[in-house]
Amino acid sequence: AVAASAALYAAVTVPAALRPAEGVETVLFFDGVCNLCDGFVNFVADHDSSRRVRFGAIQRHADALHRAGAGRYAEGGAEALSTLVVIQDDVFYLRSDAALRVIALLDAPFCYVAAFHALPAALRDAGYRLVAKYRYKLFGASDTCRAPTERFKSRFLDY
């Protein structure tokens, strides 16, 4: 009963703690040729009814990443295309922090997955790195960067 209460408490409080203040833009930069990343973007777009998350392919927005201090994750950087990058209020987040901050903005019940943020970052990021390492083998890759459909083109940064 104690464990269930703790899980419920985390599911309710953690997502709220990860959300930025009202009016703060959240931009999710993703590997534009990665099918797993593309699926995540589609999932976010479908379950973010408040439209708080905007999107940009890492390959197309190196300048924005450099301005935010995350240039090493842009194409050509030391850790290019190794992680999602989320920018909120001029602060950037990587790996599981990035994914969970975006998930915290989704509609219920999906936002409750952000409760995994209560786990140690080293554990979360080890899992993230493992999936990231094999994502092309498991989910495939496209030949070109994802182009937004008309359905949610307005949610993408300049394309």
Backbone torsions as a table, in degrees:
resi	resn	phi	psi	omega
1	ALA	NA	-37.0	179.8
2	VAL	-66.7	-42.8	179.4
3	ALA	-63.7	-41.0	178.8
4	ALA	-65.1	-39.8	177.6
5	SER	-64.8	-41.5	178.8
6	ALA	-64.9	-40.9	178.6
7	ALA	-64.4	-42.6	178.3
8	LEU	-63.7	-43.9	178.1
9	TYR	-59.0	-45.9	179.7
10	ALA	-64.3	-40.3	-178.5
11	ALA	-63.4	-29.5	-178.6
12	VAL	-89.6	-41.8	-173.1
13	THR	-86.2	-36.5	-175.8
14	VAL	-63.6	-49.7	179.7
15	PRO	-55.7	-40.9	-179.9
16	ALA	-64.0	-37.6	-179.2
17	ALA	-69.5	-24.6	-178.4
18	LEU	-88.3	-12.8	-178.4
19	ARG	-77.8	138.0	176.2
20	PRO	-73.7	167.7	177.0
21	ALA	-59.9	153.6	178.4
22	GLU	-55.8	135.3	178.7
23	GLY	91.8	-11.4	177.9
24	VAL	-82.8	125.3	-178.0
25	GLU	-75.3	140.7	174.0
26	THR	-114.2	122.2	178.4
27	VAL	-118.5	124.9	179.1
28	LEU	-102.7	115.7	175.3
29	PHE	-99.1	131.9	-174.1
30	PHE	-136.8	161.3	176.5
31	ASP	-71.2	110.7	-172.7
32	GLY	-68.9	-11.5	178.8
33	VAL	-107.9	-2.7	-177.4
34	CYS	-85.2	122.4	-179.2
35	ASN	-66.9	-34.7	176.3
36	LEU	-63.7	-45.1	178.9
37	CYS	-62.8	-41.9	178.3
38	ASP	-60.9	-41.0	177.3
39	GLY	-64.5	-38.6	178.2
40	PHE	-64.5	-43.4	178.4
41	VAL	-60.4	-44.6	178.6
42	ASN	-62.1	-42.3	179.8
43	PHE	-62.2	-45.5	178.9
44	VAL	-61.8	-46.5	-179.2
45	ALA	-60.4	-36.6	-178.7
46	ASP	-75.5	-24.3	-172.7
47	HIS	-120.0	18.6	175.5
48	ASP	-116.3	75.2	-174.5
49	SER	-65.6	-21.4	177.2
50	SER	-81.2	-8.6	178.5
51	ARG	55.7	44.4	-178.5
52	ARG	-85.6	-16.0	-177.0
53	VAL	-105.8	131.2	172.6
54	ARG	-110.2	164.5	-171.3
55	PHE	-129.6	153.0	173.2
56	GLY	-157.9	135.8	176.1
57	ALA	-72.8	133.3	179.4
58	ILE	-55.3	-39.1	-177.2
59	GLN	-62.8	-24.3	-175.6
60	ARG	-103.0	-5.2	-172.6
61	HIS	-132.9	42.1	179.4
62	ALA	-59.4	-38.7	-179.3
63	ASP	-60.5	-43.9	179.8
64	ALA	-64.1	-39.5	178.6
65	LEU	-66.3	-42.2	177.5
66	HIS	-61.9	-44.1	179.7
67	ARG	-61.1	-32.2	-178.4
68	ALA	-85.5	-2.6	-178.8
69	GLY	87.3	10.7	-177.9
70	ALA	-111.2	28.6	-176.7
71	GLY	-60.9	-28.2	-179.2
72	ARG	-65.1	-16.2	-179.7
73	TYR	-98.0	-7.0	177.5
74	ALA	-75.8	162.3	177.9
75	GLU	-56.0	130.0	-178.0
76	GLY	92.4	-10.4	179.2
77	GLY	-80.0	170.2	-176.9
78	ALA	-60.2	-31.8	179.0
79	GLU	-122.5	41.5	-174.9
80	ALA	-54.5	133.4	172.5
81	LEU	57.1	28.6	-178.3
82	SER	-97.3	-6.4	-174.8
83	THR	-159.3	157.6	164.0
84	LEU	-68.5	149.9	172.9
85	VAL	-127.5	127.6	176.5
86	VAL	-116.9	131.3	176.7
87	ILE	-115.8	126.1	176.4
88	GLN	-134.3	120.3	175.8
89	ASP	52.7	47.9	177.7
90	ASP	65.2	16.0	174.5
91	VAL	-115.9	135.4	179.0
92	PHE	-108.9	148.2	-179.0
93	TYR	-127.0	147.6	-175.1
94	LEU	-126.3	165.9	172.6
95	ARG	46.6	-129.3	-174.6
96	SER	-66.2	-32.1	175.7
97	ASP	-60.1	-42.4	179.7
98	ALA	-64.0	-49.6	-177.9
99	ALA	-62.0	-43.9	-176.8
100	LEU	-71.7	-30.9	175.5
101	ARG	-66.3	-37.0	176.0
102	VAL	-69.6	-45.3	-179.8
103	ILE	-59.8	-35.4	179.5
104	ALA	-61.5	-21.0	-179.7
105	LEU	-89.4	-5.9	-177.1
106	LEU	-77.7	165.6	176.8
107	ASP	-68.3	155.6	173.8
108	ALA	-67.9	144.6	7.0
109	PRO	-90.5	-1.9	-173.4
110	PHE	-63.2	-33.4	-178.8
111	CYS	-61.7	-23.1	-178.0
112	TYR	-68.9	-17.8	175.6
113	VAL	-62.1	-24.8	178.9
114	ALA	-62.7	-11.6	175.9
115	ALA	-60.5	-21.0	176.3
116	PHE	-62.3	-13.2	176.1
117	HIS	-62.9	-19.7	178.2
118	ALA	-70.3	-18.4	176.0
119	LEU	-73.2	155.1	178.3
120	PRO	-58.4	137.7	-178.4
121	ALA	-57.6	-38.0	-179.5
122	ALA	-60.7	-39.9	178.6
123	LEU	-69.0	-47.2	179.4
124	ARG	-60.0	-45.4	-176.4
125	ASP	-72.1	-28.0	174.4
126	ALA	-62.8	-44.7	176.3
127	GLY	-63.5	-42.3	179.3
128	TYR	-59.8	-48.7	-178.1
129	ARG	-62.0	-37.2	179.3
130	LEU	-63.6	-47.9	178.1
131	VAL	-63.9	-43.4	-179.0
132	ALA	-61.0	-38.2	-178.2
133	LYS	-62.9	-36.5	-174.7
134	TYR	-109.2	12.1	-173.4
135	ARG	-62.6	-37.7	179.8
136	TYR	-68.8	-38.4	179.7
137	LYS	-68.2	-38.6	-176.9
138	LEU	-81.4	-38.5	-172.0
139	PHE	-117.2	-11.8	179.1
140	GLY	84.6	176.2	-179.9
141	ALA	-143.0	153.6	176.8
142	SER	-92.7	161.8	178.0
143	ASP	-76.1	-27.2	-177.7
144	THR	-131.3	164.2	177.6
145	CYS	-63.0	147.9	178.7
146	ARG	-63.0	130.8	173.2
147	ALA	-102.2	134.0	-178.7
148	PRO	-67.2	144.3	175.5
149	THR	-78.6	164.5	177.8
150	GLU	-59.7	-28.8	-177.1
151	ARG	-57.0	-38.0	178.3
152	PHE	-139.9	36.7	176.8
153	LYS	-59.7	-35.1	-178.7
154	SER	-65.8	-15.3	-179.2
155	ARG	-87.5	-9.4	178.8
156	PHE	-90.4	148.8	172.3
157	LEU	-64.5	173.0	179.6
158	ASP	-43.1	130.0	-176.9
159	TYR	-115.4	NA	NA
